[in-house]
Amino acid sequence: MGTVEAALDRAAGRRLVTYRDVRDAMLAVARQGRRGVGTIRRLLEDRVGHAFPAGVLEARMASLLRNAGLPCAIPEHTVTDEHGGFIAVVDFAYPSRRIAIEVDGYEFHSSPKAVDHGNARDRLLLAAGWRPLHFSWNEVEHHPDRVAAGILGTFRAT
């Protein structure tokens, strides 16, 4: 299922399709004995009705969380302070545990200005009692077990 899952998430992350579009296409060709329908049906069951991924890396992280059996995280979560003031929008969040997950692609996190902005955001999140976790494309794509273990370890610590 990995290749189909990766292709689905990349297409959705690049906004080439929506999960509902793929579901509708699947339903149009689905019939008893049709090869591949079961695989795409299982993948879509987890995705239809969920928030649209902000990009390819976010879609891969959402898949990683699902495949690791971790609870469903809230994508694109707005973190506010105790007065409702804006702190940050994080890629994924577990608000009840105050865990913020950021997936750091090179394109948006490589300049000195982006690094400074990210560090300042992390300080604001920490001051508000949140635990920011950062994972790179390489970690999400090539070391999903380590990523899942890091998140699970943070769950146990909260």
N, C-alpha and C positions, 0 to 999 in steps of 0.2 A: 504493500500500500504506500510505501515511502515515496516512490517516483510520482505517482498520481497525486498524492497529498502535496508534494513540493510544487508540482505544476499548478495545481488549483490555487494554492496560496500565493504563488508568484503572480498569476494572472489577476487574482483579486487585489493583491497588494499594489499592482501597477494600474489598477482600475480599468483593466481590459474587459472584465466581466464582474457581475455581482454573483453571490452565491445563489440568489433566487433565479438569475438567468440560467445558471448551470442546472439547477434543479428542474426548471421548466423544460430545458433541452433534454434532460435525462428522462423526464416523464413522457416526452413526445416520442422517444424511441424505446422505452422500457417495455419488455415483454418477457414472459417465462423463457429462461434459457439464454437470454441475451448476455453475452460476455461483458464484464466490466461494470455492469449496472449496480451490482451489489457493493462493489468497492466505492463507487462514487456516492451511492446512497448512504453508506455508513459515514463517509466524510462529511456529507452535507447535513446529516442529522445533528452533528455537533455545531454546525456553523449557521444555518438558516435561523434568522431571528436574533442573532448576536450582532454586536456593533461591527461595522465595517472596519477592517484594519487600515491604519494610517499609511502603511507601506509594506513592502515585501518583508523587511526584517521584523516588523511588528506581527505580520501574519505568521512568520516562522516561530516567533516566541509564543504566540497564542497556541499554535500546534504543539510546541514543546510542553507547555503547561498542561494541556489536555492529555497528551501521551504519557506524561509523568504521573498522571492521576492527581495532580494538585488541584485545589479548588479553583473555580472559575474566577479570574481576576477581572477587575473593571478596567476596560481600555480607555485611554484618553481621559483620565480622571482629573478633575480640578480640585486641588488641595487649597483649603482656606484656613485662616487662623480662627481663634475662638470668637472673633468679632465678625466673621464672614469676609474678612479681607483676603484678597487673592495672594497666594504664595507661588503656585506653579501648576502647570498641567503636566502630569506624568504619563508615560506610555501605558503602564499597568499599575493597578493599586489593589491592595487589600486594606480598605479603610478601617475595618474593625481592629486590625493589627498594626495599623499605621506603617505598612510596608509599601514603598514606592519602587517600582521596577522600571529601569530605563534601559533601552537597547540602543547602543551607540554605534551607528554606522559612521564610517569614515567621512562620508560626504558632508554631514552636518556637524561633526564634532572634532574636526581636525585643525581648525584655525586657532591661533592664540586667543582671539576674542571669544570663540565658542567655548574653549576650555575655561576661561575666566568666568563666563556666564554660567556654565555648568557647576563650577565650584561654588559660586555665590548661591545658586539655587539649592545645592546640597546643604550649605550652611543654614539657609532659611528652613529647609525641611527638617534638619536635625533640631534646630531651635524650637520647632513646633511639635517635636516628639516623634517625627517620622524617621524610618530607617531607609535611606535610599540605597538601592542595589543597582549596579551598572554591569551590563554584559555586552561584549562586542559581537560583531557579526561572526567572527571566527569561533567564539565560544558557543553561540547559539547553534551555528551550523555544524561544527565539528566536535563539540564536547557537550552535548545536551545533558548527559548524565551528571556532569560536574555542575552545570547551571542549575538543574533540578535539585541537586544535593545542597547547593548554596542557599537556594530559596527555602527548602525544607529546614535547613539548619537555622535560618532566621525565624521561621515559624516556631520552631521549638524554643527559641530564645525569647519569644514575646509572650 
